[in-house]
């Protein structure tokens, strides 16, 4: 019988979950970035953050929502 390293399997599963979460958040952020009203330089900066700071960049963009019209409640 072969020994299965369950700790390694758990970490690999965690890595897969983080990857899927990042992909979903990044796709959503890029779709909103496409429709946002901002200059090309700012748009490139946000795209850089989303790609090079995987989860944090997408979460920051989706939290701040730059370039989208704000409505007063």
N, C-alpha and C positions, 0 to 999 in steps of 0.2 A: 504494500500500500504506500501511496505517496502522501507526504505530509503537506498540508495546505497551510500557508502562512496567512491566517485570517486578518492579521493587522495590515499586511500589505494589500489584501483584497479590499479592506475597508477604506484605506487611503486612496486606492485607485477608484473606488466608487465615489468617494468624496470629490476627487479631481474631475470625474465625469460630470457630476452634478454641478460643480462650479462652472465648467465649460458650457454646459447647456444653459444655465442661468445667464451667463455672460452673452451668449449668442442671442438669446431672446431679448435681453435688455438692449444690446447693441443694435439689433434690427429695429426695434421700436424707437430708439433714440435717433438713428439715422433717418427713419421715415419722418419724424418730427423735425429734424434738422433740415431736411429737404424743403419743408413748407415754411420754415421760420423766416421772418423778415429781418435779415441782418446782412452785413457786408461779407464779401468773399473771404477776407482775412480772418474775421471772427468765426466764420463757418469752418474754415480750415483748422483753426485752433481747437474748436470743439471736436472736430473729427479726430485730430491728433490725440486729444485727451481720451476719447472713447476707445480708440484702438490701443494706445500704449499704457493706459491704466485700466485694465480690463473691466472689472465690475464697478470700481469707484468712479470712473469717468462717465459711464452710462447712467449710473445712479445720480451723479451730480447734475448731468444735463437734464434728466427727467425731473429732478427736484427743482432746479432753478427755472427751467423752461424759458430760456432767453429768446427774444424775438417774437414771441407769441403775444397777441393782444391781451391786455389785462382788463378785466371787467370789475367795476366797483360793485360790491355787494351791499 
